[in-house]
């Protein structure tokens, strides 16, 4: 079973078997959009294992309001 991390209205699925993380956004109607996917190394390089950095990245990409 994947581990799930929630940041605001976004969900990270940690698929240990494949060493993959997937960031998903759920809209009000329950439809999901994959916002980011990558390896653990790519996650660490992009997000620095830090919720503030994740929020900053989401703002820069226009997924959340500044």
N, CA, C and O atoms as a GROMACS GRO file, in nm:
protein
  264
    1UNK      N    1   0.084  -0.118   0.000
    1UNK     CA    2   0.000   0.000   0.000
    1UNK      C    3   0.089   0.124   0.000
    1UNK      O    4   0.184   0.132   0.077
    2UNK      N    5   0.058   0.223  -0.086
    2UNK     CA    6   0.140   0.343  -0.092
    2UNK      C    7   0.121   0.431   0.030
    2UNK      O    8   0.014   0.434   0.091
    3UNK      N    9   0.225   0.502   0.064
    3UNK     CA   10   0.218   0.602   0.170
    3UNK      C   11   0.168   0.731   0.108
    3UNK      O   12   0.205   0.764  -0.005
    4UNK      N   13   0.085   0.804   0.180
    4UNK     CA   14   0.026   0.927   0.128
    4UNK      C   15   0.067   1.046   0.214
    4UNK      O   16   0.062   1.039   0.337
    5UNK      N   17   0.109   1.153   0.149
    5UNK     CA   18   0.140   1.279   0.215
    5UNK      C   19   0.044   1.384   0.158
    5UNK      O   20   0.026   1.391   0.037
    6UNK      N   21  -0.016   1.464   0.245
    6UNK     CA   22  -0.110   1.566   0.199
    6UNK      C   23  -0.051   1.704   0.225
    6UNK      O   24  -0.010   1.735   0.337
    7UNK      N   25  -0.047   1.786   0.121
    7UNK     CA   26  -0.001   1.924   0.130
    7UNK      C   27  -0.110   2.009   0.067
    7UNK      O   28  -0.130   2.007  -0.054
    8UNK      N   29  -0.182   2.084   0.153
    8UNK     CA   30  -0.295   2.165   0.110
    8UNK      C   31  -0.399   2.073   0.044
    8UNK      O   32  -0.441   1.976   0.106
    9UNK      N   33  -0.440   2.101  -0.081
    9UNK     CA   34  -0.536   2.015  -0.150
    9UNK      C   35  -0.467   1.920  -0.246
    9UNK      O   36  -0.528   1.870  -0.341
   10UNK      N   37  -0.340   1.895  -0.223
   10UNK     CA   38  -0.260   1.810  -0.310
   10UNK      C   39  -0.216   1.687  -0.233
   10UNK      O   40  -0.195   1.694  -0.112
   11UNK      N   41  -0.202   1.576  -0.302
   11UNK     CA   42  -0.168   1.450  -0.237
   11UNK      C   43  -0.045   1.390  -0.304
   11UNK      O   44  -0.040   1.378  -0.426
   12UNK      N   45   0.055   1.353  -0.223
   12UNK     CA   46   0.171   1.278  -0.272
   12UNK      C   47   0.147   1.131  -0.244
   12UNK      O   48   0.117   1.094  -0.130
   13UNK      N   49   0.158   1.046  -0.344
   13UNK     CA   50   0.158   0.903  -0.327
   13UNK      C   51   0.302   0.856  -0.337
   13UNK      O   52   0.370   0.886  -0.435
   14UNK      N   53   0.347   0.783  -0.238
   14UNK     CA   54   0.483   0.731  -0.234
   14UNK      C   55   0.475   0.582  -0.265
   14UNK      O   56   0.434   0.503  -0.180
   15UNK      N   57   0.512   0.544  -0.386
   15UNK     CA   58   0.506   0.404  -0.429
   15UNK      C   59   0.642   0.341  -0.404
   15UNK      O   60   0.730   0.344  -0.490
   16UNK      N   61   0.659   0.283  -0.285
   16UNK     CA   62   0.788   0.228  -0.243
   16UNK      C   63   0.841   0.123  -0.338
   16UNK      O   64   0.961   0.122  -0.368
   17UNK      N   65   0.757   0.037  -0.386
   17UNK     CA   66   0.800  -0.072  -0.473
   17UNK      C   67   0.873  -0.019  -0.596
   17UNK      O   68   0.972  -0.077  -0.640
   18UNK      N   69   0.824   0.091  -0.650
   18UNK     CA   70   0.884   0.147  -0.772
   18UNK      C   71   0.973   0.268  -0.743
   18UNK      O   72   1.029   0.327  -0.836
   19UNK      N   73   0.986   0.305  -0.614
   19UNK     CA   74   1.066   0.421  -0.574
   19UNK      C   75   1.022   0.546  -0.650
   19UNK      O   76   1.105   0.621  -0.702
   20UNK      N   77   0.891   0.566  -0.656
   20UNK     CA   78   0.830   0.676  -0.731
   20UNK      C   79   0.737   0.756  -0.643
   20UNK      O   80   0.668   0.700  -0.557
   21UNK      N   81   0.734   0.887  -0.663
   21UNK     CA   82   0.639   0.976  -0.596
   21UNK      C   83   0.553   1.041  -0.703
   21UNK      O   84   0.602   1.079  -0.809
   22UNK      N   85   0.424   1.054  -0.674
   22UNK     CA   86   0.330   1.116  -0.765
   22UNK      C   87   0.252   1.222  -0.687
   22UNK      O   88   0.194   1.191  -0.583
   23UNK      N   89   0.249   1.346  -0.736
   23UNK     CA   90   0.174   1.455  -0.675
   23UNK      C   91   0.045   1.473  -0.755
   23UNK      O   92   0.049   1.497  -0.876
   24UNK      N   93  -0.069   1.460  -0.687
   24UNK     CA   94  -0.199   1.466  -0.752
   24UNK      C   95  -0.282   1.578  -0.692
   24UNK      O   96  -0.281   1.601  -0.571
   25UNK      N   97  -0.354   1.649  -0.780
   25UNK     CA   98  -0.449   1.751  -0.736
   25UNK      C   99  -0.589   1.697  -0.759
   25UNK      O  100  -0.620   1.646  -0.867
   26UNK      N  101  -0.674   1.708  -0.657
   26UNK     CA  102  -0.814   1.668  -0.670
   26UNK      C  103  -0.900   1.793  -0.681
   26UNK      O  104  -0.888   1.884  -0.598
   27UNK      N  105  -0.987   1.798  -0.783
   27UNK     CA  106  -1.075   1.914  -0.795
   27UNK      C  107  -1.204   1.892  -0.716
   27UNK      O  108  -1.222   1.786  -0.656
   28UNK      N  109  -1.291   1.991  -0.717
   28UNK     CA  110  -1.415   1.984  -0.639
   28UNK      C  111  -1.507   1.870  -0.683
   28UNK      O  112  -1.592   1.825  -0.606
   29UNK      N  113  -1.491   1.824  -0.806
   29UNK     CA  114  -1.575   1.716  -0.858
   29UNK      C  115  -1.511   1.579  -0.838
   29UNK      O  116  -1.566   1.478  -0.881
   30UNK      N  117  -1.395   1.576  -0.773
   30UNK     CA  118  -1.329   1.450  -0.745
   30UNK      C  119  -1.240   1.399  -0.856
   30UNK      O  120  -1.189   1.287  -0.849
   31UNK      N  121  -1.219   1.480  -0.961
   31UNK     CA  122  -1.131   1.439  -1.069
   31UNK      C  123  -0.987   1.471  -1.031
   31UNK      O  124  -0.959   1.574  -0.971
   32UNK      N  125  -0.896   1.380  -1.067
   32UNK     CA  126  -0.756   1.394  -1.030
   32UNK      C  127  -0.672   1.436  -1.150
   32UNK      O  128  -0.696   1.394  -1.263
   33UNK      N  129  -0.572   1.520  -1.121
   33UNK     CA  130  -0.474   1.561  -1.221
   33UNK      C  131  -0.336   1.533  -1.164
   33UNK      O  132  -0.307   1.571  -1.051
   34UNK      N  133  -0.252   1.466  -1.241
   34UNK     CA  134  -0.114   1.444  -1.198
   34UNK      C  135  -0.038   1.573  -1.222
   34UNK      O  136  -0.027   1.620  -1.335
   35UNK      N  137   0.014   1.631  -1.114
   35UNK     CA  138   0.084   1.758  -1.119
   35UNK      C  139   0.233   1.736  -1.135
   35UNK      O  140   0.301   1.812  -1.204
   36UNK      N  141   0.286   1.632  -1.071
   36UNK     CA  142   0.429   1.602  -1.076
   36UNK      C  143   0.448   1.453  -1.049
   36UNK      O  144   0.374   1.395  -0.970
   37UNK      N  145   0.545   1.393  -1.113
   37UNK     CA  146   0.583   1.254  -1.086
   37UNK      C  147   0.733   1.241  -1.105
   37UNK      O  148   0.791   1.302  -1.194
   38UNK      N  149   0.795   1.161  -1.020
   38UNK     CA  150   0.939   1.142  -1.032
   38UNK      C  151   0.991   1.045  -0.929
   38UNK      O  152   0.916   0.991  -0.847
   39UNK      N  153   1.120   1.023  -0.934
   39UNK     CA  154   1.186   0.934  -0.838
   39UNK      C  155   1.206   1.006  -0.706
   39UNK      O  156   1.184   1.126  -0.696
   40UNK      N  157   1.248   0.932  -0.605
   40UNK     CA  158   1.279   0.994  -0.476
   40UNK      C  159   1.392   1.096  -0.491
   40UNK      O  160   1.390   1.200  -0.426
   41UNK      N  161   1.491   1.065  -0.575
   41UNK     CA  162   1.602   1.158  -0.595
   41UNK      C  163   1.552   1.288  -0.660
   41UNK      O  164   1.595   1.396  -0.622
   42UNK      N  165   1.461   1.276  -0.757
   42UNK     CA  166   1.404   1.395  -0.822
   42UNK      C  167   1.319   1.475  -0.723
   42UNK      O  168   1.320   1.598  -0.725
   43UNK      N  169   1.246   1.404  -0.636
   43UNK     CA  170   1.166   1.471  -0.533
   43UNK      C  171   1.256   1.552  -0.440
   43UNK      O  172   1.228   1.669  -0.411
   44UNK      N  173   1.363   1.491  -0.394
   44UNK     CA  174   1.455   1.560  -0.304
   44UNK      C  175   1.520   1.680  -0.371
   44UNK      O  176   1.538   1.784  -0.308
   45UNK      N  177   1.555   1.666  -0.499
   45UNK     CA  178   1.618   1.777  -0.572
   45UNK      C  179   1.519   1.890  -0.596
   45UNK      O  180   1.556   2.007  -0.588
   46UNK      N  181   1.393   1.857  -0.625
   46UNK     CA  182   1.292   1.958  -0.657
   46UNK      C  183   1.233   2.022  -0.532
   46UNK      O  184   1.220   2.144  -0.525
   47UNK      N  185   1.198   1.939  -0.434
   47UNK     CA  186   1.121   1.987  -0.318
   47UNK      C  187   1.199   1.991  -0.187
   47UNK      O  188   1.148   2.042  -0.087
   48UNK      N  189   1.319   1.939  -0.185
   48UNK     CA  190   1.407   1.945  -0.066
   48UNK      C  191   1.344   1.885   0.060
   48UNK      O  192   1.382   1.921   0.171
   49UNK      N  193   1.248   1.791   0.042
   49UNK     CA  194   1.178   1.728   0.156
   49UNK      C  195   1.117   1.833   0.248
   49UNK      O  196   1.120   1.818   0.370
   50UNK      N  197   1.060   1.939   0.190
   50UNK     CA  198   1.016   2.053   0.269
   50UNK      C  199   0.881   2.102   0.219
   50UNK      O  200   0.867   2.136   0.101
   51UNK      N  201   0.780   2.108   0.308
   51UNK     CA  202   0.645   2.152   0.268
   51UNK      C  203   0.644   2.295   0.218
   51UNK      O  204   0.567   2.327   0.127
   52UNK      N  205   0.725   2.382   0.275
   52UNK     CA  206   0.730   2.521   0.230
   52UNK      C  207   0.780   2.527   0.086
   52UNK      O  208   0.729   2.605   0.005
   53UNK      N  209   0.880   2.446   0.054
   53UNK     CA  210   0.933   2.443  -0.083
   53UNK      C  211   0.828   2.387  -0.179
   53UNK      O  212   0.817   2.434  -0.292
   54UNK      N  213   0.751   2.288  -0.135
   54UNK     CA  214   0.643   2.232  -0.217
   54UNK      C  215   0.540   2.341  -0.246
   54UNK      O  216   0.499   2.358  -0.361
   55UNK      N  217   0.497   2.414  -0.143
   55UNK     CA  218   0.400   2.521  -0.161
   55UNK      C  219   0.454   2.629  -0.255
   55UNK      O  220   0.380   2.679  -0.341
   56UNK      N  221   0.581   2.666  -0.241
   56UNK     CA  222   0.642   2.766  -0.328
   56UNK      C  223   0.640   2.717  -0.473
   56UNK      O  224   0.608   2.794  -0.564
   57UNK      N  225   0.674   2.591  -0.496
   57UNK     CA  226   0.674   2.532  -0.630
   57UNK      C  227   0.533   2.536  -0.689
   57UNK      O  228   0.515   2.570  -0.806
   58UNK      N  229   0.433   2.500  -0.608
   58UNK     CA  230   0.293   2.500  -0.654
   58UNK      C  231   0.250   2.643  -0.690
   58UNK      O  232   0.178   2.662  -0.789
   59UNK      N  233   0.291   2.742  -0.613
   59UNK     CA  234   0.259   2.882  -0.644
   59UNK      C  235   0.325   2.926  -0.775
   59UNK      O  236   0.261   2.990  -0.858
   60UNK      N  237   0.451   2.892  -0.791
   60UNK     CA  238   0.525   2.930  -0.913
   60UNK      C  239   0.463   2.868  -1.037
   60UNK      O  240   0.466   2.927  -1.145
   61UNK      N  241   0.407   2.750  -1.023
   61UNK     CA  242   0.345   2.680  -1.137
   61UNK      C  243   0.200   2.719  -1.157
   61UNK      O  244   0.136   2.674  -1.252
   62UNK      N  245   0.146   2.804  -1.068
   62UNK     CA  246   0.010   2.852  -1.082
   62UNK      C  247  -0.099   2.758  -1.030
   62UNK      O  248  -0.216   2.774  -1.064
   63UNK      N  249  -0.060   2.659  -0.950
   63UNK     CA  250  -0.158   2.565  -0.895
   63UNK      C  251  -0.230   2.621  -0.773
   63UNK      O  252  -0.342   2.580  -0.742
   64UNK      N  253  -0.164   2.715  -0.702
   64UNK     CA  254  -0.228   2.783  -0.589
   64UNK      C  255  -0.200   2.932  -0.601
   64UNK      O  256  -0.101   2.974  -0.662
   65UNK      N  257  -0.288   3.011  -0.543
   65UNK     CA  258  -0.276   3.157  -0.552
   65UNK      C  259  -0.156   3.206  -0.472
   65UNK      O  260  -0.123   3.150  -0.368
   66UNK      N  261  -0.092   3.313  -0.522
   66UNK     CA  262   0.024   3.368  -0.450
   66UNK      C  263  -0.011   3.427  -0.316
   66UNK      O  264   0.077   3.477  -0.246
   0.00000   0.00000   0.00000
